[in-house]
Amino acid sequence: MDADRRITAVEEVPEDGTLLVTLRPTDPDAVDDGEGDVGADEDGTPEAEAILTRAAGKVAAFRNYCQHWTDVRLDKDDGAFVRNGEVFCQKHGATFEADSGYCNFGPCEGATLESVGVAVDGDGVYLDDDAYEFVRLGPATRDGDGSGSRIDFTGS
């Protein structure tokens, strides 16, 4: 695998949370700036976020926005809440299977998180999706947090 596409070590992807990464779309027009995980670097080049999950020994990656309200990020920089192999949207309680992204409960039940191709090679996780370039671990650069003012399940 290409060293430039290496994201992290497998053991850095938590089983009880998510790992947030910033990606650069190879086609800047392919991202919707209304999605909660989109920002831009200092030159105005669009950035998007992905969350890495690890469940049942499988590493998967998904764009960091909920399928119910696409302006809502699942991981707000400190790891999305994961319980029993499910990623939990704290805004409205939807749960997504951490290995497939399938929503099995909530207002977007039946929808699937937008996947980002990753591959495990040895002890590393690599970006395996030609639609993106790996930028860095951590959040995209943005002015706001993308969370809006809707009440959530955390009480904030």
N, C-alpha and C positions, 0 to 999 in steps of 0.2 A: 504494500500500500504506500501511496505517496505521503511523505512526511508533512507536506503542507496541508494535507487534509486530515491530519490527526487532530482529534478534538481533546481527548483526555484518556486516562487509564480507566479500564473497566471498573476497578475498585473505587474510583472517585464518583461513580454514578450511584447515588444512594438508593436503597430498596424502600426506604420509608420517606422519600421525598423526591425532588426533581433537581436536576442540574440545569441551570439556565445558560444558554450560549447565544452569541450574536452571530448572525449570518449576513452576507451581502448577496442579494439576488443577482444572478448573472444577467437578467433582463429587468431593469428597474421599473418598467411599466407593468410587470407581472404582479406587483404588490399593491394592495389597496391601503391608502393611508388612513382609512377609517378603521382598520383592524387595530386592536389594542397593542399589538406587539411590534408595531412599525415605528421606527425613528429615523434619524439621518445623522451621518457623521458631520464633522466640521465643514466639509466641502459640499454638503447637501446631498450626498449619495445615500439612497435609501438603505436602511438596515432593518432586518427582521429578527425576531427571537424564536428560538426553539427550546423546548424542554426535553431533556433526556430522562428516560425512566428505565428502571431495571426491575423486572418481575419474572419470577420462575426461571431465572438464569438468562433471560432475553433482554437485550438493550434495544430500546426503541426511541424514536424522536418524533416530536409533533410541533407544529407551529403553536406559539404560546397565546392562543386566544380561544375563548369558549365558543361553541357552536350556537349557543342561544343568543348571546349578545356579543358580537365579534369585536366590540370595543373594550371587552373585559379580558384582562390578562389572567391566566391561571396561576402563574408564578410571578409575584411582584418583587422579585429580586432576592427573596430569602427562602425559596423553595415552595412549591405548591404543597398543599396538604395531601398526603397519601395515606390511605387506610385500607387494609385488606386487599392490596393489589389494585386499588382504584384511586385515580386522581380526582380530587373533590373540588368543584368550583365553589368558592366561598361566597360568591355573589348570590347564587340562587339554588345551591344544593345539588346540582347535577353531578353525577359520578360517571367517570370514563375509565374503562379498563386500561390499566397501565401498559399492557403488552400490545393492545390492538387499537386503542383510542376510541373504541365503541362506547357510546353513551347508553348505559343500561338503566338510568333513572334520572328523572328531571324533565324540565320543559323541552329539552332537545333530545329526548329519548329516541334512539334509533339512528341518530346522526353519528358521524365519526370525525374525530379530530383530523386536521390536515397533516398527513405524515410527511416526514423529511427522511430521506434514505440515509441510513447509517449502517456500517458493517463493523464487526468485531474481528480483529486479526491479532492473534496472540493475546497480549494483555491490553491492547489499545482499541479505542473506539474511533472510527474514521468516518468522515462525511462521504457518503456514497450517493450523492444527489447532484447531478450536473446543473440543477437550477440555482444552486447556492455555492458561495465560497465561505469558508470558515474565517471569522474575524477574530473572535476572542471569547473567553469564558466571561459570563456576566451579561448584564442587560444592554440593550440597544440605547443609543443616546437619544433622549427625548426631553421635551419641556415639561410635560405632565406625566402622571403615573398611569394614565389610561384607564383609571378605575371609575371615573365618573362620580356621581353623587348618589347612586342607588344604594339602599341599605343592603347589608350583606349578612351572612350567617355568623360572622365573627363579632357582631355588635358594633362595628365601626361604620 
